[in-house]
Amino acid sequence: MTWIPARTPQTPQRLALLGGIWLAAAGEWRLWDTLARLSTLGDTGVPGFIGSAMLLLVAVYTLALSLLAWPRLIRPALSLALLALAWSALEVEARPLDMPAPTLALLLTGGPLLWLWSRPVARTADTWAQLLHNLGLALGGAGVAAAVLILNVADFSWMWLQHGDLLDTLQPARLWQGWLSVQNHLFLQTSQCIRAISPDGRGGFD
């Protein structure tokens, strides 16, 4: 079936970079929507600050994903991140354009997952070359993040002091809070089960 176009293999580093861009631009939609509603954002204005913050998050996400930019790891890692976006979209009540939660979750996750798993991952026979490529991507992400912070230190400091609560809208913060709530729920359920099967009703078998 030669008429079917071949899928171009994607390097793990390219997938990590594209994943970082998607997670920062689309995954943090709640942060960008909140920032766009503010009247002033430091000296650079709303568009300038949002652009700088988005570039910073792209660099940070790419730096984190560079640690997982291996042929066997990058697609499962990105899949988990995309599924986390879907989960957060289902949990948040206020959505853009009053979009239904399943529609938003599908937009954030469905297309990217389909594209991700329809492309083969390029493999490098030399492990050291793969490691050097990952290191280069990590250094690039760290360098961009440091440059953005240095050039916009006044604006980010002002935002930290005036709107520190915006950090709670970041995707990792929401996922951590969700994990804690799930962990607490499982702990309570386990405690109730232990009490139910305990002979003395206090969780002990003595």
Disulfide bonds with the S-S distance in Angstrom:
none
